Amino acid sequence: MAYQDFLLDKRIVQRHLDKGIVDAKQMEKSIAALPDRAANIAPVDEVVSDDDDDDDDAED
């Protein structure tokens, strides 16, 4: 069985494990083979606004 990316998609992999579509050992092997991308991270400045009703102000 070829382990295509969609079979190991983190959003549905538990369902595939439960149904036996994906083997847990093969999944762990695939995860271990992924490259380390930690060096590619960059900080993000997040601006948080307390004003949740921005759309309502435009209607006034």
N, C-alpha and C positions, 0 to 999 in steps of 0.2 A: 504494500500500500504506500503510495507516495504521499508524504506529508506536505501538502500545499499550505501556503500561508493562511488561507481562509479557515482551515481546520484548526489552526492554533491561535486564531484571533481571540484575544483575551476577553472579549465580550461574550463569546459563546463556547469557549473551550471546555468549561465545566459541563455543559450539556453534552458535548461530544465525548468527554470522559465517561459520564454517567451512562451513555448509550453504547459505549464500547467502540465508537468510531475512531477514537484516538487512544493510543496506548500511553500510559503515564510515563513509562521509561523512555519511550521515543520522544515524548514532549520535553522531558527534562534534558535529553541529549540535544534537542533542537535549541532549547533555551541556552544551554551551556555553550553552544557554537556561535551564538550571536556576538558580534564585535562590541567592545567596550566603547561607548560613545560619551563617557563622562567628561572628556576633555572638550567636547563641543557645546557645553552649556554656557549660557550667558545670563547675567542678572536682568531682571525686568522690573522697571518702576511701575507700580500699580497706583492709579489714581482712583480713590473710592469716593463716591458722591453719596450723600445722605438723601438726596432728592430723587425718590423713586418715581414720582409722578411728572416726569418731564413732558410727556405727551399731553397730559391734562392742561398744563399751563398754556400750551399753544392754542387750545380751543377757547380759552376765556376771552 
